[in-house]
Amino acid sequence: MSRLHLVPAFAALLACAHFALAQKTPYTCIRAGESANLTVQPRAGFALMGGGTDLDEAFQFLCDRANGGDMVVLRARGDDE
């Protein structure tokens, strides 16, 4: 039994994988600070921000809630990465 009939399927699979990996990701992940895992007791907290310039109190609130742990910031868009 010949396995030559598998060659076109394998080639198509490789082509699909190539095009899938060549696509640009629709998001940007930026990590700042210490990458080591820490054992802390954070508390839940969130802040909805509308793009104003005076956000210090909101970020201070989030930092206090994180208790030295990680914080995640999700942005819909923005020019000042």
C-alpha positions in Angstrom: 0.0 0.0 0.0 1.5 3.3 -1.0 1.6 6.3 1.3 2.0 8.8 -1.5 -1.7 9.8 -1.1 -0.7 11.3 2.3 1.8 13.7 0.8 -0.8 16.3 -0.5 -2.6 16.2 2.9 0.6 16.7 4.8 1.6 19.6 2.4 -1.7 21.3 3.0 -1.3 20.9 6.8 2.1 22.5 6.6 0.8 25.4 4.5 -2.0 26.0 6.9 0.3 26.0 9.9 2.7 28.4 8.1 -0.1 30.9 7.4 -1.5 30.6 10.9 1.9 31.3 12.5 2.6 34.1 10.1 -0.4 36.1 11.2 0.2 39.1 13.5 -1.3 38.7 17.0 -4.2 41.0 17.6 -2.9 42.1 21.0 0.3 43.3 22.6 1.6 41.9 25.9 4.0 44.1 27.8 5.4 42.9 31.1 7.0 45.3 33.5 8.6 44.6 36.8 9.7 41.4 38.5 8.9 38.2 36.6 9.4 35.9 39.6 6.3 34.5 41.3 5.6 36.0 44.7 3.5 34.7 47.6 1.2 37.5 48.5 -2.4 38.0 49.6 -3.9 40.4 47.1 -7.5 41.6 47.3 -9.8 41.9 44.3 -10.1 45.4 42.8 -10.9 47.0 39.5 -11.0 50.5 38.1 -12.8 51.6 35.0 -10.9 54.5 33.5 -12.1 56.8 30.7 -8.8 58.1 29.4 -8.4 61.1 31.6 -5.1 62.5 32.7 -5.5 62.3 36.5 -5.4 58.6 37.2 -3.0 58.5 40.1 -5.6 57.7 42.8 -7.0 54.8 40.7 -3.6 53.3 40.1 -2.7 53.8 43.8 -5.9 51.9 44.7 -5.0 49.1 42.4 -1.4 48.8 43.7 -2.7 48.8 47.3 -5.1 46.0 46.4 -2.4 44.0 44.6 -0.3 44.0 47.8 2.9 43.7 45.9 1.6 41.1 43.6 0.7 41.2 39.9 -1.6 43.7 38.3 -3.3 43.3 34.8 -4.2 46.3 32.7 -6.5 45.7 29.7 -6.7 48.4 27.1 -9.0 48.6 24.2 -6.7 51.0 22.3 -4.0 53.6 22.9 -1.1 55.3 21.3 1.2 55.7 24.4 2.4 52.2 25.0 
